[in-house]
C-alpha cells in the first residue's frame, strides 16, 4: 500500500511542476520573451495547455480574473498540496 501512496504523491508533485511550467510559459509568451511561431515553443505550449486546462477550467469558472491576473494555477497548486497532506495523513493511519 505504501508504494501506491508514494506513486500518487509523486504524480501530484509532477503535476504541480507542470502547472508552474505552464504559468511561466504563459508569462513568457505574454511579455513577448518567446515567440509562439517557433514550432518547438508552440508544441510545448500546446502540450502544457492540454495537460493543465482540464483541471484549471472549473476553477476559472468559480474564480474570475483579479485585475487581469489569473490565480487559478495558484489555487490548484494549493488544492494539490492539500491533497498530498491528506495522502500523508492517510498513509500514517494505515
PDB file of N, CA, C and O in Angstrom:
ATOM      1  N   UNK A   1       0.816  -1.193   0.000  1.00  0.00           N
ATOM      2  CA  UNK A   1       0.000   0.000   0.000  1.00  0.00           C
ATOM      3  C   UNK A   1       0.864   1.263   0.000  1.00  0.00           C
ATOM      4  O   UNK A   1       0.478   2.285  -0.568  1.00  0.00           O
ATOM      5  N   UNK A   2       2.015   1.190   0.628  1.00  0.00           N
ATOM      6  CA  UNK A   2       2.901   2.346   0.697  1.00  0.00           C
ATOM      7  C   UNK A   2       3.422   2.767  -0.662  1.00  0.00           C
ATOM      8  O   UNK A   2       3.607   3.956  -0.920  1.00  0.00           O
ATOM      9  N   UNK A   3       3.663   1.792  -1.537  1.00  0.00           N
ATOM     10  CA  UNK A   3       4.176   2.142  -2.867  1.00  0.00           C
ATOM     11  C   UNK A   3       3.113   2.826  -3.713  1.00  0.00           C
ATOM     12  O   UNK A   3       3.445   3.680  -4.535  1.00  0.00           O
ATOM     13  N   UNK A   4       1.857   2.478  -3.536  1.00  0.00           N
ATOM     14  CA  UNK A   4       0.775   3.140  -4.274  1.00  0.00           C
ATOM     15  C   UNK A   4       0.626   4.586  -3.797  1.00  0.00           C
ATOM     16  O   UNK A   4       0.433   5.495  -4.605  1.00  0.00           O
ATOM     17  N   UNK A   5       0.714   4.787  -2.511  1.00  0.00           N
ATOM     18  CA  UNK A   5       0.626   6.145  -1.970  1.00  0.00           C
ATOM     19  C   UNK A   5       1.812   6.976  -2.444  1.00  0.00           C
ATOM     20  O   UNK A   5       1.656   8.150  -2.780  1.00  0.00           O
ATOM     21  N   UNK A   6       3.014   6.362  -2.473  1.00  0.00           N
ATOM     22  CA  UNK A   6       4.196   7.073  -2.986  1.00  0.00           C
ATOM     23  C   UNK A   6       3.993   7.463  -4.443  1.00  0.00           C
ATOM     24  O   UNK A   6       4.341   8.576  -4.840  1.00  0.00           O
ATOM     25  N   UNK A   7       3.430   6.554  -5.251  1.00  0.00           N
ATOM     26  CA  UNK A   7       3.200   6.840  -6.664  1.00  0.00           C
ATOM     27  C   UNK A   7       2.214   7.989  -6.842  1.00  0.00           C
ATOM     28  O   UNK A   7       2.451   8.882  -7.657  1.00  0.00           O
ATOM     29  N   UNK A   8       1.131   7.982  -6.106  1.00  0.00           N
ATOM     30  CA  UNK A   8       0.133   9.056  -6.198  1.00  0.00           C
ATOM     31  C   UNK A   8       0.757  10.380  -5.766  1.00  0.00           C
ATOM     32  O   UNK A   8       0.546  11.407  -6.410  1.00  0.00           O
ATOM     33  N   UNK A   9       1.520  10.356  -4.682  1.00  0.00           N
ATOM     34  CA  UNK A   9       2.196  11.565  -4.194  1.00  0.00           C
ATOM     35  C   UNK A   9       3.152  12.123  -5.257  1.00  0.00           C
ATOM     36  O   UNK A   9       3.213  13.334  -5.474  1.00  0.00           O
ATOM     37  N   UNK A  10       3.893  11.232  -5.911  1.00  0.00           N
ATOM     38  CA  UNK A  10       4.846  11.654  -6.930  1.00  0.00           C
ATOM     39  C   UNK A  10       4.142  12.221  -8.159  1.00  0.00           C
ATOM     40  O   UNK A  10       4.601  13.212  -8.727  1.00  0.00           O
ATOM     41  N   UNK A  11       3.048  11.616  -8.573  1.00  0.00           N
ATOM     42  CA  UNK A  11       2.288  12.114  -9.723  1.00  0.00           C
ATOM     43  C   UNK A  11       1.725  13.501  -9.420  1.00  0.00           C
ATOM     44  O   UNK A  11       1.753  14.382 -10.280  1.00  0.00           O
ATOM     45  N   UNK A  12       1.217  13.700  -8.215  1.00  0.00           N
ATOM     46  CA  UNK A  12       0.714  15.022  -7.825  1.00  0.00           C
ATOM     47  C   UNK A  12       1.850  16.037  -7.848  1.00  0.00           C
ATOM     48  O   UNK A  12       1.679  17.164  -8.314  1.00  0.00           O
ATOM     49  N   UNK A  13       3.006  15.632  -7.345  1.00  0.00           N
ATOM     50  CA  UNK A  13       4.162  16.522  -7.329  1.00  0.00           C
ATOM     51  C   UNK A  13       4.595  16.901  -8.744  1.00  0.00           C
ATOM     52  O   UNK A  13       4.893  18.066  -9.005  1.00  0.00           O
ATOM     53  N   UNK A  14       4.633  15.940  -9.653  1.00  0.00           N
ATOM     54  CA  UNK A  14       4.988  16.227 -11.053  1.00  0.00           C
ATOM     55  C   UNK A  14       3.975  17.160 -11.703  1.00  0.00           C
ATOM     56  O   UNK A  14       4.347  18.039 -12.480  1.00  0.00           O
ATOM     57  N   UNK A  15       2.689  16.971 -11.387  1.00  0.00           N
ATOM     58  CA  UNK A  15       1.660  17.828 -11.961  1.00  0.00           C
ATOM     59  C   UNK A  15       1.812  19.267 -11.459  1.00  0.00           C
ATOM     60  O   UNK A  15       1.544  20.215 -12.197  1.00  0.00           O
ATOM     61  N   UNK A  16       2.239  19.427 -10.211  1.00  0.00           N
ATOM     62  CA  UNK A  16       2.491  20.771  -9.689  1.00  0.00           C
ATOM     63  C   UNK A  16       3.603  21.442 -10.492  1.00  0.00           C
ATOM     64  O   UNK A  16       3.504  22.624 -10.823  1.00  0.00           O
ATOM     65  N   UNK A  17       4.659  20.695 -10.807  1.00  0.00           N
ATOM     66  CA  UNK A  17       5.741  21.255 -11.625  1.00  0.00           C
ATOM     67  C   UNK A  17       5.250  21.611 -13.030  1.00  0.00           C
ATOM     68  O   UNK A  17       5.674  22.621 -13.592  1.00  0.00           O
ATOM     69  N   UNK A  18       4.369  20.801 -13.597  1.00  0.00           N
ATOM     70  CA  UNK A  18       3.803  21.098 -14.917  1.00  0.00           C
ATOM     71  C   UNK A  18       2.979  22.385 -14.856  1.00  0.00           C
ATOM     72  O   UNK A  18       3.044  23.207 -15.770  1.00  0.00           O
ATOM     73  N   UNK A  19       2.207  22.561 -13.786  1.00  0.00           N
ATOM     74  CA  UNK A  19       1.428  23.789 -13.618  1.00  0.00           C
ATOM     75  C   UNK A  19       2.339  25.015 -13.524  1.00  0.00           C
ATOM     76  O   UNK A  19       2.053  26.053 -14.122  1.00  0.00           O
ATOM     77  N   UNK A  20       3.420  24.895 -12.786  1.00  0.00           N
ATOM     78  CA  UNK A  20       4.366  26.007 -12.668  1.00  0.00           C
ATOM     79  C   UNK A  20       4.994  26.310 -14.027  1.00  0.00           C
ATOM     80  O   UNK A  20       5.127  27.474 -14.407  1.00  0.00           O
ATOM     81  N   UNK A  21       5.377  25.270 -14.752  1.00  0.00           N
ATOM     82  CA  UNK A  21       5.944  25.460 -16.086  1.00  0.00           C
ATOM     83  C   UNK A  21       4.968  26.114 -17.041  1.00  0.00           C
ATOM     84  O   UNK A  21       5.349  26.963 -17.847  1.00  0.00           O
ATOM     85  N   UNK A  22       3.712  25.720 -16.950  1.00  0.00           N
ATOM     86  CA  UNK A  22       2.685  26.311 -17.807  1.00  0.00           C
ATOM     87  C   UNK A  22       2.488  27.792 -17.488  1.00  0.00           C
ATOM     88  O   UNK A  22       2.345  28.612 -18.395  1.00  0.00           O
ATOM     89  N   UNK A  23       2.481  28.127 -16.218  1.00  0.00           N
ATOM     90  CA  UNK A  23       2.315  29.528 -15.825  1.00  0.00           C
ATOM     91  C   UNK A  23       3.503  30.366 -16.296  1.00  0.00           C
ATOM     92  O   UNK A  23       3.325  31.475 -16.800  1.00  0.00           O
ATOM     93  N   UNK A  24       4.703  29.836 -16.131  1.00  0.00           N
ATOM     94  CA  UNK A  24       5.899  30.570 -16.567  1.00  0.00           C
ATOM     95  C   UNK A  24       5.894  30.763 -18.082  1.00  0.00           C
ATOM     96  O   UNK A  24       6.212  31.844 -18.576  1.00  0.00           O
ATOM     97  N   UNK A  25       5.530  29.705 -18.819  1.00  0.00           N
ATOM     98  CA  UNK A  25       5.482  29.837 -20.276  1.00  0.00           C
ATOM     99  C   UNK A  25       4.434  30.854 -20.704  1.00  0.00           C
ATOM    100  O   UNK A  25       4.662  31.616 -21.644  1.00  0.00           O
ATOM    101  N   UNK A  26       3.289  30.879 -20.029  1.00  0.00           N
ATOM    102  CA  UNK A  26       2.267  31.862 -20.402  1.00  0.00           C
ATOM    103  C   UNK A  26       2.754  33.285 -20.141  1.00  0.00           C
ATOM    104  O   UNK A  26       2.430  34.195 -20.903  1.00  0.00           O
ATOM    105  N   UNK A  27       3.525  33.488 -19.077  1.00  0.00           N
ATOM    106  CA  UNK A  27       4.094  34.822 -18.823  1.00  0.00           C
ATOM    107  C   UNK A  27       5.112  35.176 -19.895  1.00  0.00           C
ATOM    108  O   UNK A  27       5.137  36.307 -20.380  1.00  0.00           O
ATOM    109  N   UNK A  28       5.953  34.217 -20.266  1.00  0.00           N
ATOM    110  CA  UNK A  28       6.961  34.484 -21.286  1.00  0.00           C
ATOM    111  C   UNK A  28       6.321  34.817 -22.629  1.00  0.00           C
ATOM    112  O   UNK A  28       6.829  35.658 -23.371  1.00  0.00           O
ATOM    113  N   UNK A  29       5.217  34.164 -22.937  1.00  0.00           N
ATOM    114  CA  UNK A  29       4.502  34.459 -24.178  1.00  0.00           C
ATOM    115  C   UNK A  29       3.831  35.832 -24.081  1.00  0.00           C
ATOM    116  O   UNK A  29       3.855  36.604 -25.040  1.00  0.00           O
ATOM    117  N   UNK A  30       3.235  36.135 -22.931  1.00  0.00           N
ATOM    118  CA  UNK A  30       2.539  37.411 -22.765  1.00  0.00           C
ATOM    119  C   UNK A  30       3.491  38.602 -22.868  1.00  0.00           C
ATOM    120  O   UNK A  30       3.108  39.657 -23.374  1.00  0.00           O
ATOM    121  N   UNK A  31       4.719  38.444 -22.394  1.00  0.00           N
ATOM    122  CA  UNK A  31       5.685  39.539 -22.430  1.00  0.00           C
ATOM    123  C   UNK A  31       6.597  39.478 -23.649  1.00  0.00           C
ATOM    124  O   UNK A  31       7.616  40.167 -23.699  1.00  0.00           O
ATOM    125  N   UNK A  32       6.237  38.658 -24.631  1.00  0.00           N
ATOM    126  CA  UNK A  32       6.972  38.511 -25.889  1.00  0.00           C
ATOM    127  C   UNK A  32       8.444  38.143 -25.688  1.00  0.00           C
ATOM    128  O   UNK A  32       9.310  38.598 -26.434  1.00  0.00           O
ATOM    129  N   UNK A  33       8.715  37.332 -24.693  1.00  0.00           N
ATOM    130  CA  UNK A  33      10.074  36.833 -24.494  1.00  0.00           C
ATOM    131  C   UNK A  33      10.323  35.656 -25.424  1.00  0.00           C
ATOM    132  O   UNK A  33      11.405  35.517 -25.994  1.00  0.00           O
ATOM    133  N   UNK A  34       9.308  34.811 -25.571  1.00  0.00           N
ATOM    134  CA  UNK A  34       9.392  33.705 -26.520  1.00  0.00           C
ATOM    135  C   UNK A  34       8.325  33.904 -27.589  1.00  0.00           C
ATOM    136  O   UNK A  34       7.291  34.527 -27.345  1.00  0.00           O
ATOM    137  N   UNK A  35       8.583  33.378 -28.749  1.00  0.00           N
ATOM    138  CA  UNK A  35       7.706  33.545 -29.891  1.00  0.00           C
ATOM    139  C   UNK A  35       6.957  32.236 -30.143  1.00  0.00           C
ATOM    140  O   UNK A  35       7.570  31.180 -30.298  1.00  0.00           O
ATOM    141  N   UNK A  36       5.641  32.317 -30.180  1.00  0.00           N
ATOM    142  CA  UNK A  36       4.847  31.101 -30.401  1.00  0.00           C
ATOM    143  C   UNK A  36       4.921  30.624 -31.848  1.00  0.00           C
ATOM    144  O   UNK A  36       4.468  29.520 -32.150  1.00  0.00           O
ATOM    145  N   UNK A  37       5.474  31.421 -32.739  1.00  0.00           N
ATOM    146  CA  UNK A  37       5.650  30.954 -34.117  1.00  0.00           C
ATOM    147  C   UNK A  37       6.796  29.947 -34.225  1.00  0.00           C
ATOM    148  O   UNK A  37       6.916  29.236 -35.223  1.00  0.00           O
ATOM    149  N   UNK A  38       7.627  29.895 -33.198  1.00  0.00           N
ATOM    150  CA  UNK A  38       8.654  28.866 -33.129  1.00  0.00           C
ATOM    151  C   UNK A  38       7.951  27.525 -32.881  1.00  0.00           C
ATOM    152  O   UNK A  38       7.189  27.394 -31.923  1.00  0.00           O
ATOM    153  N   UNK A  39       8.200  26.557 -33.717  1.00  0.00           N
ATOM    154  CA  UNK A  39       7.472  25.288 -33.651  1.00  0.00           C
ATOM    155  C   UNK A  39       7.687  24.570 -32.324  1.00  0.00           C
ATOM    156  O   UNK A  39       6.746  23.995 -31.777  1.00  0.00           O
ATOM    157  N   UNK A  40       8.910  24.593 -31.798  1.00  0.00           N
ATOM    158  CA  UNK A  40       9.195  23.921 -30.535  1.00  0.00           C
ATOM    159  C   UNK A  40       8.430  24.564 -29.381  1.00  0.00           C
ATOM    160  O   UNK A  40       7.834  23.867 -28.559  1.00  0.00           O
ATOM    161  N   UNK A  41       8.449  25.886 -29.324  1.00  0.00           N
ATOM    162  CA  UNK A  41       7.723  26.602 -28.270  1.00  0.00           C
ATOM    163  C   UNK A  41       6.228  26.355 -28.408  1.00  0.00           C
ATOM    164  O   UNK A  41       5.531  26.178 -27.408  1.00  0.00           O
ATOM    165  N   UNK A  42       5.735  26.343 -29.632  1.00  0.00           N
ATOM    166  CA  UNK A  42       4.319  26.102 -29.873  1.00  0.00           C
ATOM    167  C   UNK A  42       3.903  24.704 -29.407  1.00  0.00           C
ATOM    168  O   UNK A  42       2.844  24.542 -28.800  1.00  0.00           O
ATOM    169  N   UNK A  43       4.719  23.710 -29.684  1.00  0.00           N
ATOM    170  CA  UNK A  43       4.400  22.340 -29.265  1.00  0.00           C
ATOM    171  C   UNK A  43       4.404  22.208 -27.746  1.00  0.00           C
ATOM    172  O   UNK A  43       3.532  21.556 -27.170  1.00  0.00           O
ATOM    173  N   UNK A  44       5.382  22.823 -27.106  1.00  0.00           N
ATOM    174  CA  UNK A  44       5.411  22.782 -25.636  1.00  0.00           C
ATOM    175  C   UNK A  44       4.192  23.488 -25.062  1.00  0.00           C
ATOM    176  O   UNK A  44       3.572  22.995 -24.120  1.00  0.00           O
ATOM    177  N   UNK A  45       3.848  24.637 -25.625  1.00  0.00           N
ATOM    178  CA  UNK A  45       2.677  25.375 -25.159  1.00  0.00           C
ATOM    179  C   UNK A  45       1.392  24.594 -25.329  1.00  0.00           C
ATOM    180  O   UNK A  45       0.548  24.582 -24.433  1.00  0.00           O
ATOM    181  N   UNK A  46       1.232  23.940 -26.472  1.00  0.00           N
ATOM    182  CA  UNK A  46       0.032  23.131 -26.694  1.00  0.00           C
ATOM    183  C   UNK A  46      -0.027  21.955 -25.733  1.00  0.00           C
ATOM    184  O   UNK A  46      -1.091  21.638 -25.201  1.00  0.00           O
ATOM    185  N   UNK A  47       1.118  21.302 -25.505  1.00  0.00           N
ATOM    186  CA  UNK A  47       1.159  20.178 -24.579  1.00  0.00           C
ATOM    187  C   UNK A  47       0.775  20.619 -23.168  1.00  0.00           C
ATOM    188  O   UNK A  47      -0.054  19.982 -22.517  1.00  0.00           O
ATOM    189  N   UNK A  48       1.378  21.704 -22.701  1.00  0.00           N
ATOM    190  CA  UNK A  48       1.074  22.183 -21.358  1.00  0.00           C
ATOM    191  C   UNK A  48      -0.380  22.624 -21.236  1.00  0.00           C
ATOM    192  O   UNK A  48      -1.011  22.412 -20.201  1.00  0.00           O
ATOM    193  N   UNK A  49      -0.912  23.236 -22.291  1.00  0.00           N
ATOM    194  CA  UNK A  49      -2.309  23.657 -22.271  1.00  0.00           C
ATOM    195  C   UNK A  49      -3.240  22.443 -22.173  1.00  0.00           C
ATOM    196  O   UNK A  49      -4.186  22.439 -21.386  1.00  0.00           O
ATOM    197  N   UNK A  50      -2.962  21.420 -22.978  1.00  0.00           N
ATOM    198  CA  UNK A  50      -3.821  20.235 -22.971  1.00  0.00           C
ATOM    199  C   UNK A  50      -3.744  19.477 -21.651  1.00  0.00           C
ATOM    200  O   UNK A  50      -4.718  18.841 -21.248  1.00  0.00           O
ATOM    201  N   UNK A  51      -2.616  19.536 -20.984  1.00  0.00           N
ATOM    202  CA  UNK A  51      -2.452  18.833 -19.713  1.00  0.00           C
ATOM    203  C   UNK A  51      -3.081  19.603 -18.552  1.00  0.00           C
ATOM    204  O   UNK A  51      -3.670  18.998 -17.656  1.00  0.00           O
ATOM    205  N   UNK A  52      -2.963  20.916 -18.561  1.00  0.00           N
ATOM    206  CA  UNK A  52      -3.408  21.708 -17.407  1.00  0.00           C
ATOM    207  C   UNK A  52      -4.819  22.273 -17.535  1.00  0.00           C
ATOM    208  O   UNK A  52      -5.489  22.475 -16.523  1.00  0.00           O
ATOM    209  N   UNK A  53      -5.271  22.524 -18.722  1.00  0.00           N
ATOM    210  CA  UNK A  53      -6.559  23.191 -18.899  1.00  0.00           C
ATOM    211  C   UNK A  53      -7.749  22.422 -18.328  1.00  0.00           C
ATOM    212  O   UNK A  53      -8.628  23.058 -17.746  1.00  0.00           O
ATOM    213  N   UNK A  54      -7.838  21.093 -18.454  1.00  0.00           N
ATOM    214  CA  UNK A  54      -8.989  20.402 -17.861  1.00  0.00           C
ATOM    215  C   UNK A  54      -9.106  20.588 -16.347  1.00  0.00           C
ATOM    216  O   UNK A  54     -10.215  20.594 -15.813  1.00  0.00           O
ATOM    217  N   UNK A  55      -7.994  20.738 -15.661  1.00  0.00           N
ATOM    218  CA  UNK A  55      -8.045  20.950 -14.216  1.00  0.00           C
ATOM    219  C   UNK A  55      -8.262  22.417 -13.863  1.00  0.00           C
ATOM    220  O   UNK A  55      -8.841  22.724 -12.822  1.00  0.00           O
ATOM    221  N   UNK A  56      -7.804  23.320 -14.719  1.00  0.00           N
ATOM    222  CA  UNK A  56      -7.924  24.746 -14.417  1.00  0.00           C
ATOM    223  C   UNK A  56      -9.281  25.324 -14.813  1.00  0.00           C
ATOM    224  O   UNK A  56      -9.738  26.290 -14.201  1.00  0.00           O
ATOM    225  N   UNK A  57      -9.924  24.758 -15.812  1.00  0.00           N
ATOM    226  CA  UNK A  57     -11.183  25.304 -16.317  1.00  0.00           C
ATOM    227  C   UNK A  57     -12.265  25.414 -15.239  1.00  0.00           C
ATOM    228  O   UNK A  57     -12.895  26.468 -15.144  1.00  0.00           O
ATOM    229  N   UNK A  58     -12.516  24.378 -14.416  1.00  0.00           N
ATOM    230  CA  UNK A  58     -13.550  24.530 -13.384  1.00  0.00           C
ATOM    231  C   UNK A  58     -13.208  25.606 -12.350  1.00  0.00           C
ATOM    232  O   UNK A  58     -14.100  26.282 -11.836  1.00  0.00           O
ATOM    233  N   UNK A  59     -11.935  25.761 -12.052  1.00  0.00           N
ATOM    234  CA  UNK A  59     -11.537  26.787 -11.088  1.00  0.00           C
ATOM    235  C   UNK A  59     -11.745  28.170 -11.689  1.00  0.00           C
ATOM    236  O   UNK A  59     -12.164  29.092 -10.989  1.00  0.00           O
ATOM    237  N   UNK A  60     -11.459  28.324 -12.974  1.00  0.00           N
ATOM    238  CA  UNK A  60     -11.655  29.619 -13.640  1.00  0.00           C
ATOM    239  C   UNK A  60     -13.128  30.004 -13.707  1.00  0.00           C
ATOM    240  O   UNK A  60     -13.455  31.190 -13.733  1.00  0.00           O
ATOM    241  N   UNK A  61     -14.017  29.020 -13.736  1.00  0.00           N
ATOM    242  CA  UNK A  61     -15.451  29.331 -13.737  1.00  0.00           C
ATOM    243  C   UNK A  61     -15.891  29.901 -12.401  1.00  0.00           C
ATOM    244  O   UNK A  61     -16.792  30.738 -12.343  1.00  0.00           O
ATOM    245  N   UNK A  62     -15.253  29.448 -11.320  1.00  0.00           N
ATOM    246  CA  UNK A  62     -15.624  29.903  -9.974  1.00  0.00           C
ATOM    247  C   UNK A  62     -14.886  31.181  -9.598  1.00  0.00           C
ATOM    248  O   UNK A  62     -15.487  32.106  -9.051  1.00  0.00           O
ATOM    249  N   UNK A  63     -13.588  31.239  -9.888  1.00  0.00           N
ATOM    250  CA  UNK A  63     -12.773  32.390  -9.508  1.00  0.00           C
ATOM    251  C   UNK A  63     -12.439  33.193 -10.766  1.00  0.00           C
ATOM    252  O   UNK A  63     -11.689  32.718 -11.620  1.00  0.00           O
ATOM    253  N   UNK A  64     -12.983  34.394 -10.888  1.00  0.00           N
ATOM    254  CA  UNK A  64     -12.692  35.193 -12.084  1.00  0.00           C
ATOM    255  C   UNK A  64     -11.291  35.797 -12.009  1.00  0.00           C
ATOM    256  O   UNK A  64     -10.621  35.721 -10.979  1.00  0.00           O
ATOM    257  N   UNK A  65     -10.863  36.396 -13.118  1.00  0.00           N
ATOM    258  CA  UNK A  65      -9.587  37.102 -13.156  1.00  0.00           C
ATOM    259  C   UNK A  65      -9.638  38.256 -12.169  1.00  0.00           C
ATOM    260  O   UNK A  65     -10.646  38.957 -12.078  1.00  0.00           O
ATOM    261  N   UNK A  66      -8.567  38.451 -11.440  1.00  0.00           N
ATOM    262  CA  UNK A  66      -8.492  39.542 -10.468  1.00  0.00           C
ATOM    263  C   UNK A  66      -7.511  40.573 -11.020  1.00  0.00           C
ATOM    264  O   UNK A  66      -6.298  40.373 -10.974  1.00  0.00           O
ATOM    265  N   UNK A  67      -8.036  41.652 -11.531  1.00  0.00           N
ATOM    266  CA  UNK A  67      -7.180  42.696 -12.087  1.00  0.00           C
ATOM    267  C   UNK A  67      -6.378  42.223 -13.286  1.00  0.00           C
ATOM    268  O   UNK A  67      -5.250  42.670 -13.494  1.00  0.00           O
ATOM    269  N   UNK A  68      -6.947  41.324 -14.077  1.00  0.00           N
ATOM    270  CA  UNK A  68      -6.250  40.809 -15.242  1.00  0.00           C
ATOM    271  C   UNK A  68      -5.257  39.703 -14.929  1.00  0.00           C
ATOM    272  O   UNK A  68      -4.523  39.261 -15.813  1.00  0.00           O
ATOM    273  N   UNK A  69      -5.223  39.250 -13.678  1.00  0.00           N
ATOM    274  CA  UNK A  69      -4.295  38.198 -13.269  1.00  0.00           C
ATOM    275  C   UNK A  69      -5.089  36.922 -13.018  1.00  0.00           C
ATOM    276  O   UNK A  69      -6.097  36.929 -12.312  1.00  0.00           O
ATOM    277  N   UNK A  70      -4.622  35.840 -13.602  1.00  0.00           N
ATOM    278  CA  UNK A  70      -5.262  34.537 -13.434  1.00  0.00           C
ATOM    279  C   UNK A  70      -4.623  33.820 -12.249  1.00  0.00           C
ATOM    280  O   UNK A  70      -3.460  33.424 -12.312  1.00  0.00           O
ATOM    281  N   UNK A  71      -5.386  33.654 -11.168  1.00  0.00           N
ATOM    282  CA  UNK A  71      -4.835  32.990  -9.993  1.00  0.00           C
ATOM    283  C   UNK A  71      -5.263  31.528  -9.899  1.00  0.00           C
ATOM    284  O   UNK A  71      -5.006  30.872  -8.890  1.00  0.00           O
ATOM    285  N   UNK A  72      -5.909  31.017 -10.937  1.00  0.00           N
ATOM    286  CA  UNK A  72      -6.363  29.624 -10.890  1.00  0.00           C
ATOM    287  C   UNK A  72      -5.223  28.619 -10.740  1.00  0.00           C
ATOM    288  O   UNK A  72      -5.416  27.617 -10.051  1.00  0.00           O
ATOM    289  N   UNK A  73      -4.026  28.826 -11.351  1.00  0.00           N
ATOM    290  CA  UNK A  73      -2.943  27.875 -11.086  1.00  0.00           C
ATOM    291  C   UNK A  73      -2.517  27.854  -9.617  1.00  0.00           C
ATOM    292  O   UNK A  73      -2.180  26.796  -9.085  1.00  0.00           O
ATOM    293  N   UNK A  74      -2.531  29.009  -8.965  1.00  0.00           N
ATOM    294  CA  UNK A  74      -2.158  29.072  -7.553  1.00  0.00           C
ATOM    295  C   UNK A  74      -3.177  28.310  -6.707  1.00  0.00           C
ATOM    296  O   UNK A  74      -2.812  27.573  -5.792  1.00  0.00           O
ATOM    297  N   UNK A  75      -4.447  28.496  -7.022  1.00  0.00           N
ATOM    298  CA  UNK A  75      -5.494  27.798  -6.287  1.00  0.00           C
ATOM    299  C   UNK A  75      -5.376  26.285  -6.488  1.00  0.00           C
ATOM    300  O   UNK A  75      -5.506  25.519  -5.533  1.00  0.00           O
ATOM    301  N   UNK A  76      -5.132  25.860  -7.716  1.00  0.00           N
ATOM    302  CA  UNK A  76      -4.997  24.433  -7.986  1.00  0.00           C
ATOM    303  C   UNK A  76      -3.763  23.855  -7.304  1.00  0.00           C
ATOM    304  O   UNK A  76      -3.814  22.738  -6.790  1.00  0.00           O
ATOM    305  N   UNK A  77      -2.669  24.587  -7.292  1.00  0.00           N
ATOM    306  CA  UNK A  77      -1.466  24.102  -6.603  1.00  0.00           C
ATOM    307  C   UNK A  77      -1.735  23.956  -5.109  1.00  0.00           C
ATOM    308  O   UNK A  77      -1.308  22.976  -4.498  1.00  0.00           O
ATOM    309  N   UNK A  78      -2.433  24.909  -4.519  1.00  0.00           N
ATOM    310  CA  UNK A  78      -2.778  24.799  -3.098  1.00  0.00           C
ATOM    311  C   UNK A  78      -3.676  23.597  -2.838  1.00  0.00           C
ATOM    312  O   UNK A  78      -3.493  22.890  -1.847  1.00  0.00           O
ATOM    313  N   UNK A  79      -4.634  23.361  -3.709  1.00  0.00           N
ATOM    314  CA  UNK A  79      -5.513  22.191  -3.555  1.00  0.00           C
ATOM    315  C   UNK A  79      -4.731  20.884  -3.695  1.00  0.00           C
ATOM    316  O   UNK A  79      -4.982  19.930  -2.958  1.00  0.00           O
ATOM    317  N   UNK A  80      -3.797  20.837  -4.626  1.00  0.00           N
ATOM    318  CA  UNK A  80      -2.987  19.632  -4.798  1.00  0.00           C
ATOM    319  C   UNK A  80      -2.063  19.405  -3.607  1.00  0.00           C
ATOM    320  O   UNK A  80      -1.851  18.264  -3.197  1.00  0.00           O
ATOM    321  N   UNK A  81      -1.516  20.474  -3.053  1.00  0.00           N
ATOM    322  CA  UNK A  81      -0.681  20.325  -1.862  1.00  0.00           C
ATOM    323  C   UNK A  81      -1.512  19.854  -0.670  1.00  0.00           C
ATOM    324  O   UNK A  81      -1.034  19.074   0.153  1.00  0.00           O
ATOM    325  N   UNK A  82      -2.749  20.324  -0.578  1.00  0.00           N
ATOM    326  CA  UNK A  82      -3.660  19.863   0.469  1.00  0.00           C
ATOM    327  C   UNK A  82      -3.954  18.373   0.281  1.00  0.00           C
ATOM    328  O   UNK A  82      -4.004  17.620   1.253  1.00  0.00           O
ATOM    329  N   UNK A  83      -4.148  17.953  -0.968  1.00  0.00           N
ATOM    330  CA  UNK A  83      -4.389  16.528  -1.242  1.00  0.00           C
ATOM    331  C   UNK A  83      -3.171  15.693  -0.869  1.00  0.00           C
ATOM    332  O   UNK A  83      -3.319  14.576  -0.373  1.00  0.00           O
ATOM    333  N   UNK A  84      -1.979  16.215  -1.097  1.00  0.00           N
ATOM    334  CA  UNK A  84      -0.773  15.498  -0.695  1.00  0.00           C
ATOM    335  C   UNK A  84      -0.708  15.337   0.817  1.00  0.00           C
ATOM    336  O   UNK A  84      -0.346  14.269   1.312  1.00  0.00           O
ATOM    337  N   UNK A  85      -1.054  16.381   1.549  1.00  0.00           N
ATOM    338  CA  UNK A  85      -1.058  16.292   3.014  1.00  0.00           C
ATOM    339  C   UNK A  85      -2.077  15.260   3.496  1.00  0.00           C
ATOM    340  O   UNK A  85      -1.799  14.480   4.407  1.00  0.00           O
ATOM    341  N   UNK A  86      -3.254  15.264   2.881  1.00  0.00           N
ATOM    342  CA  UNK A  86      -4.256  14.264   3.245  1.00  0.00           C
ATOM    343  C   UNK A  86      -3.756  12.857   2.954  1.00  0.00           C
ATOM    344  O   UNK A  86      -4.018  11.930   3.720  1.00  0.00           O
ATOM    345  N   UNK A  87      -3.050  12.700   1.867  1.00  0.00           N
ATOM    346  CA  UNK A  87      -2.494  11.401   1.499  1.00  0.00           C
ATOM    347  C   UNK A  87      -1.462  10.939   2.528  1.00  0.00           C
ATOM    348  O   UNK A  87      -1.421   9.762   2.888  1.00  0.00           O
ATOM    349  N   UNK A  88      -0.642  11.855   2.991  1.00  0.00           N
ATOM    350  CA  UNK A  88       0.351  11.523   4.021  1.00  0.00           C
ATOM    351  C   UNK A  88      -0.338  11.131   5.327  1.00  0.00           C
ATOM    352  O   UNK A  88       0.063  10.171   5.985  1.00  0.00           O
ATOM    353  N   UNK A  89      -1.374  11.879   5.694  1.00  0.00           N
ATOM    354  CA  UNK A  89      -2.118  11.531   6.924  1.00  0.00           C
ATOM    355  C   UNK A  89      -2.793  10.177   6.784  1.00  0.00           C
ATOM    356  O   UNK A  89      -2.816   9.392   7.732  1.00  0.00           O
ATOM    357  N   UNK A  90      -3.339   9.899   5.613  1.00  0.00           N
ATOM    358  CA  UNK A  90      -3.974   8.597   5.366  1.00  0.00           C
ATOM    359  C   UNK A  90      -2.953   7.473   5.454  1.00  0.00           C
ATOM    360  O   UNK A  90      -3.238   6.403   5.993  1.00  0.00           O
ATOM    361  N   UNK A  91      -1.766   7.722   4.923  1.00  0.00           N
ATOM    362  CA  UNK A  91      -0.714   6.696   4.958  1.00  0.00           C
ATOM    363  C   UNK A  91      -0.263   6.441   6.395  1.00  0.00           C
ATOM    364  O   UNK A  91       0.103   5.317   6.741  1.00  0.00           O
ATOM    365  N   UNK A  92      -0.288   7.471   7.225  1.00  0.00           N
ATOM    366  CA  UNK A  92       0.105   7.307   8.611  1.00  0.00           C
ATOM    367  C   UNK A  92      -0.873   6.492   9.431  1.00  0.00           C
ATOM    368  O   UNK A  92      -0.496   5.900  10.442  1.00  0.00           O
ATOM    369  N   UNK A  93      -2.113   6.455   9.010  1.00  0.00           N
ATOM    370  CA  UNK A  93      -3.149   5.722   9.753  1.00  0.00           C
ATOM    371  C   UNK A  93      -3.208   4.250   9.375  1.00  0.00           C
ATOM    372  O   UNK A  93      -3.826   3.444  10.071  1.00  0.00           O
ATOM    373  N   UNK A  94      -2.572   3.913   8.288  1.00  0.00           N
ATOM    374  CA  UNK A  94      -2.636   2.518   7.845  1.00  0.00           C
ATOM    375  C   UNK A  94      -1.631   1.687   8.613  1.00  0.00           C
ATOM    376  O   UNK A  94      -1.526   0.481   8.387  1.00  0.00           O
TER     377      UNK A  94
END
